[in-house]
Amino acid sequence: MEFAVVATIVSCFSQIPQAIRSLQTGKTTDISPASNVLFIVSSILWTVSSILDLNVPLCANSVITAVCQIVVFVVYVRQKRKEKKTPTINRTQEP
């Protein structure tokens, strides 16, 4: 198997555990949303480039990576919305 194909497979599958973990726990507290958005944009651009170059392995990698990162970002947004709806208790005030 060509080295680039192996690298593509490893890169592709490296994104899946985080997406699964985010879906299972519903938590993404330590993930940078800016980094995540940049990763999504990068993956979409690589997808377009690979389609234009007819590079199937890179296209598959980019699509799977983009989907995984979009899943993580959606979980992040849902978590933040839920946090805004849930009132916080200020423990420094006395009743």
Secondary structure as GFF3:
##gff-version 3
##sequence-region A 1 95
A	DSSP	alpha_helix	3	14	.	.	.	ID=ss1
A	DSSP	alpha_helix	16	25	.	.	.	ID=ss2
A	DSSP	alpha_helix	33	52	.	.	.	ID=ss3
A	DSSP	alpha_helix	56	85	.	.	.	ID=ss4
###
